[in-house]
Amino acid sequence: EAELFYVREGVINKYAIKFIVTIPAQVHKLHFTWENLSGRPLPYTLSVDISDPTALSSSLNISQAGDMPISGLQTWALSLHCGPYDAEIDFNLRINVSLSRRNTTSLQFKRKKICLKDKSYTGPEEVLVAASGTTSGGQVFYAAIGCACAFMAAIFVLVIVYYVRDKKARRHRDPLQESRGLSSACSVERGTGVGPAQTFLSPETPPPASATSGSSYRRLDDRPSRELHERIQEITVQRCRVRLLSIEMEGTFGRVYRGSYHEEGASSSRDVLVKTAAEHASQSQVALLLREGLVLYGLSHPALLPVLGVSIEDRSAPFLLYPHTGYRNMKRFLLRCKLSSEGLPRALTTQEVVEMALQAAKGVQYLHRKRLVHRDLAARNCVVDDDLRVQITDNALARDLFPQDYHCLGDNENRPIKWLAIESLLSKTFTTASDVWAFGVLLWELTTLAQQPYVEVDPFEMASYLRDGYRLAQPINCPDELFAVMAYCWAMSAEERPTFSQLIICLQDFHTQLTRYV
């Protein structure tokens, strides 16, 4: 059972209030539990507005107007009665609680009920919804939602999960339900965006074993040492053919140079980027550079940047060569966008953000089709050129070049804590679903021009923070539709997160809507 707070400590969670929760066909009754802690009766009114009364009707088992009792918890129910045909019906439940004559708290819960004709179901038919009152510094009303895991785990991702075009979808659903869902998130008019929202709570459900097993996938750097040695031999280049020109990035023990490589038999040299280690780097650091730098070798996709060659000589640090065609590190690019040469911020348009996200999504989709999991998807591990073409890179030297993005939690392993999915934090489980989570953070980085995620949260508290349901807040000027995509990626249950195929469909649909206004 999980709780989703709509009002907490006097602050209304505007995102959660606006979110339209889909009520599955098998759920026909919502039980509400509320509590009044003010010490005196509080007047309330209840009302239900239904978009199509011929397809859906409702009934309450308490009066639509009265006083919240002060004798502890009270439970009441809203029953939903479907009509004789298939339909999706929007309805709003309004609750007004008067703390005083001039102080009334109004909450409106938006729901979408799925009604299916002549269809029998098994499983939960009732959902528990709890609301309580508190007097923290004053009389503050807050509502908390809790219900069966199978329902609550789905509310943030239900829209995408129902949009199944792939025959290999992870769930088998009724064909009518499969044809519905994403229309509310993808096939919509362009959103105007909202200001900064409160960090919101999402429902918590333990990820099923089938969602996080990932036994048929392997991590990018999970290769036997023999295979790694063979790969190095295949792409070894002579050091004398590599020329270092200027330092592009530098960390404590790692460096990235801009250079040139004159291939044997070629009429001219080509521009390259060279990753290498400093003279004082340890053997373990050099070995990590090689292992992580070769993870994309042999892969070919427009949105991937695999290593071009390796140069290893005795008593000198190895060189890892990458093609350089005008691309630069995405995180550094986004940070520069905050302050252009004219002193004015160069914010990316929503259309540009979606186009960049689509390219990255297609690159990860290719990896997953190759049965590979990236494990460290972030802006720091992507490159972008002046035309906003995006490529995903390996994470070699990322810990050294971007130390603020990695933290060690006492386990002697430096990890990108604030990009990791909840199961990766708790049990170091990495699957395609954990890549989806990281993609949501990458999308957030694009919209915020590389702000640090969860900057106010201590790395040691991240697991508890996520387990309690908190997520990144909606960026300024980020359309609701785009933020909804991020929220889907951060579902507590790994199984309920969308696949990259579904994310691409959603982003493409949203991009189509955006281009209609250009």
N, C-alpha and C positions, 0 to 999 in steps of 0.2 A: 504494500500500500504506500502511496506517495502523496505529497501535498504540493499544490500549486497555489501560491499566495497571490491574490488579486490586490489586496491592500495590506500593507505591512508597515507598522510603525508610522502610520499616518500618511504614507505615500502610496498612491494608487499605481499599480503596475499597468501602465497604459498599453504596453504591448500585449500582455496576457489578456486584458479586457477586450482588446480589439480582435484577438485571434478567434477565428470561427472553428469550433470543435465539431467534428463530424460524429454523429451518433449512429453506430452500425444498426443494421436492420434487426439484429437479435436483441438489442437493448430497447426496452419499451417503458422503463420506469427509472427515474432518477430520485434517489433518496438524499435529502439535504439535512445536515445536522448543524445547528448553530447554537451559540452560547452567548448570553448577555452578562458581562462582568461589570456593568456600570453601577449595579446596586439598586437600580430602579427600572420600572418598565420603560421600554423604548418603543414608540409607535413605529409601525412598518406598514408598507403596502406592497403587494405583489401583483404583477400583471404579465401575461404572455401574449405576444403579438406573433401571429402566424401568417406567412406570406400567402399560403394557399389553404384556406380552411376546408376546402372540399377534399383535399388529400391528407390532411392531418388535423386532428383535434387534440385537446389536452384537458386535464382536470387536476386540481389540487386537493389534497386531503386536509388542508387547513384553510381558514378564512383568508380572503385576499386583502384584508385590512384588519389590524389588531395591534397587540402589544407583544414584543418579545418577552417571554417570561424570565424571571430572575432566579428560577429554581433549578438551574443547571442546564444540561444539554437537552435540546428538543429536536426531534427528528420529524421531518415531513417529506412528502413525496409529490413529484410531478409525474403524472402518467401521460404517455404519448400513445395516441390511437391512430394507426394508419388507415387510409382509405382503401378502396377496392382496386387500386392500380399502382404500377411502379412509379416512383417519383422521388425527387430530392427536394425537400422543403426547408426553407430557412425560417427560423423562429428566434425571437428574443425573449429572454426572461429578465424582467426588470424588478429590482429590489430597492426600495427606498427606506432608509432607516433615519428617523429624526432624533438627533442628539439633543436638540433644543428647537425653539421656534424658528430660529434663524440659521440653524446648522443641520442640514440634511445631507446624508451621504447616499448617492445614487450609484448603483451598479447595474450594468446591462451586460448580460451574458449572451453571446451570439452562438447559435448552434445550427447545424444542418442535419436534418433527420433523413436517413435513407429508408425508404419503404419499398418492399418487394412483394409482389403479389404471389400468392400460392407457393410460398417458400418456407420450409421448416428448418429450424436451426437448433443446434445444441450449444450449450455453454451458458455464460452469464446472461441473464435477462434483466438484471437490475444493477444500477450503478450508484454508489454512495458518494454524496457530495456533502462536505462539511463546511460550516461557516461558524466563526466564533467572534466574540467581542472582547476587547481589552481596554484597559484604562492606563496605558503607558504615558504618564505625564498629562493625561487628559482623557476624555472619552473618545477613543479611537475605535472605529469599526473595521474589522478585517475579515476577509473570507478566505478559507482554505479548501481546496478541492482534493479529494482523495477517492480512489476507486480501484476496481480490479485491475491487476497488472496488464492483462491482455488488452484492455481498452485504453488505459492511460498511457501505456508505452507508445501507442500509435498516434496520439493526437497531433503531435508536431510533424509527423512524417506520413500521416495517412494519405495526404493529398498526392504525394509522389508515389507511395507504394501502390496505390490503386491505378496509377498510370502505367500500365504494363504493356510494352510493345515487344518485349523480348520473350521468346518462347521459353527461355531458361530462367524466367522470373523465379525468385526464391520462394514465393508463396503461390499456391493454387487458389484462386478466388473465383467467385461467381462471375460469368462473363459480363453481366450487367454492371456489377461493381467495378470491374476492371476498366470499363469504358469511361468511368467517371473519375473525378478527383483533381487532376492537375489543372483543370479548366479554371479553378478558382485562384491558382497561383501562377500559372504560366500564360494562359490565354485570357489576359486581362488588359484593361487599358493601362497606360503608363501611370505609375504612381507619382505623386508629387513629392514624396519623402516627408519625413518628420524630423523634428529636432532630436537631441540626445535623449534616449529613453533610459529608464532605470534598468539596471541589470535584472534579468528576469529569471524566474524559476521554471524549470521544466520537469516533467514527471520522471520518476526513477523506477526502472525495472531492471533486475539482474539480467545480463545478456545470456541468452540460451547457449548451450554448449555448441550447437550446430552453427551458430553465427560466428563464433570466435575460434573454431578449430583450425581453419586455414591450413590443414595438413598438406594439401596439394599445392600450396604456394610456398615460396621461399623468399627470404629477405634478399635484397640486392647484393649485400656483401657476404652472404652465406655460401661461400664457395670453398671447396677443399684447397689446401695449400698447393697440392700438385696441379690442380686446374689453374690456380692463380699463376704458378710458375710457367705453365704452358702458354697462357695468355700473354705474359710478359715477353716470352720468346717470339711470339707471333708478330708483335708490333714494336719490337726494339728498333730504335734508330740510333745512328752514330751521333755522339755528342758534338763532334766537329761541325755537323750540319745545322746545329741549333745556335742561334745568336740571341742573347738577351739584350733588349733595348732599354726598357724603363720599367720601374716598379709600379704596378697598378694597385695592389693591395698588400698590406703587410701586417702580420700578427706577431705573437711572441716567438714562435718557432717556424711559422710558415710564411711563404711569400708567393705572390702571383705577379709574374712579369708579362709584359708585352714583348713579343719577340718575333723572329722569323725562322722558317725552316726551309732549307734548300734540299728538296728530295732528289735522290740520285736519278740522273737522267732528265730532270726537269730543266727547262730553259730559264726559269726564274724562281725565286723563293716565294713562299706564301706566309701571310701573317698568322701568327699563332699566339695563344695564351699559354704560359708555362706555369704550372704549379710545382713548387719545390719546397724543400725544408732548409732551414738555416743550418750553419755548421754545428751549432750546439744542440741540435735536435737529438733526442734519444732514439735508440733503435726501435723501441715500441712506437714512437711517433712516426718514424719513417715507414714502418710496416703498416701502420694504420692508413697513412697517406696512399700507399700502393693499393691496399685492399679496397679502400673506398673509392679510389680514383678509377678503378677498372670495372666498376659495377655495371656501367652502361655499354661496355665494349661489346661489339657484335650486334647491337640493336640499331635499327634504322627507322627513324620517324621524324617528320619535320619539326615536331615539338620536343625532341630530345637532343642533347648535346653530348655525344659519347666521346671518349678519349681518342685522340688521333694516333699517338705514339708514346713510347716510353724510352727513356735513356737512362741506363744504369751503368755506372762506372765505379771501380774500386775507389774507396776513400773520398767519395763525393756524394752529395745528396742526389737522389733520383730526380729526373725531369718528367713531368707528365704534360704532354702537348695536347692542346685542344684547338680546333679551327677557330679563327677570329675573323668574323665578317661584320664588325661593327656592333656586336652585342656587348652589353655591359651588365653588371650585376643588378638584378631587379630591385633589391632592397635599397641599394645606393641610389638607383634611378628614382625610386619613389620618394626618398628623402630629399633629393634635389628638386623634385617637383614642388615641394612645399615652399621653396624660395628660389624663384628663377633669377636669371641674371639681371632682370629689370627690378628686382626687389619685390615682385608680386608673386603670389602663389600660382602655380600652374596646375590646377586641379584637373584630374582626368574626368572626362564626361562619363555618364553612366554607360553609354554605348561602348566607349573605349574599354571600360572596366569589364563589361560582359564579353567583349571580343577577346580580351586577354585571358579571362577566366576560361573561355571555351577552348582556347589553344592548350592551356595547361591541363584541362580536363581530358582532352583527347590524347595528350601525351601519357597521362597516368592510365587511361583506359587501355592504351597499347601495352603498357607494362603489365597490367592485370591479365590481359589476354595471353601474355607470355608467361603467366603464372608467377609473376614477380611482384613484390610489395616494396614500395619506396622507403617507408619508415621515417623520412625526414623531409616531408614536403613543406616548403615555406618559400617566402619571397627571396630569402638569402640563397636558396639553392635553385634559383631560376635566373635566366638572363633575358634581356629585352633589347631590341634595337630601336632606332629612331622612328621606324614605321610601326612600332609596338608589336612586332613579332616576338613571340615568347618561346623559349626553350627551357626544358627542365634539365638540370645538371645533377651530377653526383654531389655528395656532401663532404668530399675531401677538403680538409682545412676549414670547414665551416665553424667548428668549435673554437678554433684559434682566431679566425677573422671576425667572428661575431660572438664574443664570449658572453655578452649580455643576454643572449638568447638561450644559453645552456646553463644548467645547474646540476650540481651533484647533491643527492639527498642522503649522503652517508653510505652509499653502496659502491663508492669508488667508480661510478659511471656517470659521465657528463651527458645529460640528456636534454632535449628541447622540451622541458617540462610543460610549458604553456601552450604548446602545439599538440600535445599528446592526448589521445582519447582516454577516457576514464579507465578502460580495461588495460591500456598500455601503461598507465601510471601505477595501477594496483598490482598487476600480475605480469607486466612486460609482455603482454599478448599483442602481436601485430598481425593484422589481416588487411584485406582490401577495405573493410569497414573502418579501420583506424586511419587509412589513407584518406577516406572520405571525410572523417572528422578534421584532419589536418588541412584538407582542401577548403573546408569552411573557414578556418582561421586565415588561410591564404587569401580567400576572397575578402575577408575583413581587412587584411593588410592592404589590399588594392584600394578599397574604398576609403581607408583612413590615411593613405600615403605612408604606409609603413610605421604606424604607431605601434608601440609595444603592447601586446595583448596582456590583459590582466595585470596592468602595471601596479595596481594597488594591492595585489594578493601576494603573500609570501609563498615562495616555491614549495615550502614544506606543508602549506595549507591547501595546495591546489586540489589534491584528491578529495579532501573533505568539502571544499568549495563546490566542486563539480558534483559530488555525491548529493549535496544538499539541493542541487538543481540550478545553481547559478550559471549563467553564460555571459558572453560578451554582449555589451549593450549595442543597440542599433546606432551606427555612425550618423553624423549629421549629413543631411541631404541624401541619404541612402534610401531608395524607394522601398516601400514595404515588401514588394514582390521579390526584390533581390535579398533583403534581409531574411525573408522567409526561407530562401534557399539555404542560407547559412544555418538557420535554426534546424532545418531538416538534417543537416550534416552532424549536428550535435545531439542527436537523440541518444538517450541513455543506453538503450539496448542496441547493440551492434547490428542485430538482425533487422532492426527497423530503419536503419539508415538507407538512403537511396544508393543505388549503384551509380557508377560514372556514366553508364549508358543513359540512365534516367536523368541524371543531372544535365547531361548534354542536351537531351530533348527539352528539358525545362528552360535552360539558358537560351537555346535556339529560339524557342517560342517567345520568350521575353524579348530577345533581340529583334525578332520580327516586329513585335509591337513597337519597340523604340524607333525603328527605322521608318515607321509610318508617320512619325512626327518630324522627320528631318527634311 
